[in-house]
Amino acid sequence: MSELMGTTGLILNEPLLWKKGKKGRCAFSLPRRDVESTPIDEELRGDGPDFPDLSEIDVVRHYTRLSQWNFCVDTGMYPLGSCTMKYNPKINEKYAALKGFAGAHPMLPPGLTQGALRLMFEMERFLAEITGMDDVTLQPAAGAQGELAGMLLIHAYQQSKDMGRSKIIIPDTAHGTNPASAALCGYRPVPVKSNQKGFLSSEAVHEVMDEDTAGIMITNPNTLGLFEENIKAIAEIVHSKGGQVYCDGANMNAIMGMVHMGKTGIDVLHLNLHKTFSAPHGGGGPGSGPVCVRRHLKPFLPVPRIIEENGNFAFSEDFPDSIGKLHAFYGNFGVIIKAYSYIRAMGPKALKKASQLAVLNANYIRKQLTGVFHLPYERPCMHECVFSDKFQRAGKVTTLDMAKRLMDFGFHPPTIYFPLIVDGAIMIEPTETESKEEIDLFIEACKTVADEAEKDPDLIRNAPQKCKVKRMDETAAARRPCLVG
Ligand SMILES: *Cc1c(COP(=O)(O)O)cnc(C)c1O
């Protein structure tokens, strides 16, 4: 086994701050007082909080060490499928932190914010170009909110045509947020099964599509990491019954510059800037889920919209058919700046190359691990590949056990038990930013884990051994979270 594996992260013990420091120690120094002191009323003074006395270095080291307990993409490979945890170039942070951007108050008048407005205006054009759609809103704060916005757009469009509809078709390969968003908008999700190849057949859609169905929500590439090959024929069937086609494009990292989504027949599509366009995410940080539409849905986009007149940019609320506002102000501007900076730095050629490399890396892993783990759908994948624990389950070792063991080798575990249509799923998305050497280390770790599953299953069942936090009670952790030390 490579000597680097599992030893590249720092593992440090760290007591509570209350166990550190010394009475009278202080983290700042002020010049001696040169005025008379005035006693404070004893009653007001009280005892003061029970805080430890610490120096600056005590505090800096404490929090720096604690930060090492967290895994992040800056410390190691993060192959979390469906999440596109790629490395985010720091230059994007630098631009987002520029004073004129970071300090701009959202209520400043347009005369003082032309730069920010222009950036958002151009960003909308870039995303329209990348997706091949006609217009874009940057307002939604995340993918799921983009989905809800898309559903509201479809609803508003059909209302304007006096088409009241109650259902929406959702394949079993769609992201879990899809049925939730549809239901939030008042639609009843109608499930439809993918075929043995892992994508949707037009026959299956034909069977369920009717005139009470508002349309379909289709994740493409889907959650098996496969491209929905019949999307055009499916869109035709849905359109022929007056329905609309929603595409969950959170997995755009697989197809940038490769597929003109506007020509696949879809009507609405959302993107996750905090996946494909290099904005860091996770831990509930801010996201951005722009929604791209074909021309007929444009009048319904959320307000305010950014308009341009003779080189001047302004906000306009003058869209009477709009679904209204979705977010305070105009969306998560900081995330939009990072994504804008990324797109400008990359340009069309490098964006396409990023997708090609993401797909190549995923297929390399798929090939290398075929036979090590069970591969339920044996066909070339897009940006991620999905295995299962079928081979290991015979020895009573599960996906969860293996995911925990991978942490001992210094890797963040892949996505597990998702998508639901694969029993014991292990969903690996390496992204384009990992080098071949790093991917090879990951493959070696997976092979070692599979080997251990056969020879020493208890070792795996008791993993992780090296991490700060050992095996958790996953159910209790979710149901009764303990948020204090
Ligand atoms: C991540 C993801 C979403 C949800 O995005 P959030 O920003 O987490 O709301 C939706 N669909 C797909 C396919 C995704 O991968």
The ligand as an SDF file (V2000), in Angstrom:
LIG
                    3D

 15 15  0  0  0  0  0  0  0  0999 V2000
  -27.4350   18.7300   -5.8830 C   0  0  0  0  0  0  0  0  0  0  0  0
  -28.5470   18.4300   -6.7480 C   0  0  0  0  0  0  0  0  0  0  0  0
  -29.7910   19.0470   -6.5720 C   0  0  0  0  0  0  0  0  0  0  0  0
  -30.1190   19.9680   -5.4130 C   0  0  0  0  0  0  0  0  0  0  0  0
  -29.3250   21.1130   -5.3450 O   0  0  0  0  0  0  0  0  0  0  0  0
  -29.2500   21.9590   -4.0030 P   0  0  0  0  0  0  0  0  0  0  0  0
  -28.4270   23.1510   -4.3620 O   0  0  0  0  0  0  0  0  0  0  0  0
  -28.6150   21.0940   -2.9780 O   0  0  0  0  0  0  0  0  0  0  0  0
  -30.6490   22.3390   -3.6160 O   0  0  0  0  0  0  0  0  0  0  0  0
  -30.7840   18.7600   -7.4720 C   0  0  0  0  0  0  0  0  0  0  0  0
  -30.5950   17.8900   -8.4650 N   0  0  0  0  0  0  0  0  0  0  0  0
  -29.4140   17.2690   -8.6610 C   0  0  0  0  0  0  0  0  0  0  0  0
  -29.2520   16.3000   -9.8070 C   0  0  0  0  0  0  0  0  0  0  0  0
  -28.3470   17.4970   -7.8180 C   0  0  0  0  0  0  0  0  0  0  0  0
  -27.1910   16.8570   -7.9950 O   0  0  0  0  0  0  0  0  0  0  0  0
  1  2  1  0
  2  3  1  0
  2 14  2  0
  3  4  1  0
  3 10  2  0
  4  5  1  0
  5  6  1  0
  6  7  2  0
  6  8  1  0
  6  9  1  0
 10 11  1  0
 11 12  2  0
 12 13  1  0
 12 14  1  0
 14 15  1  0
M  END
$$$$
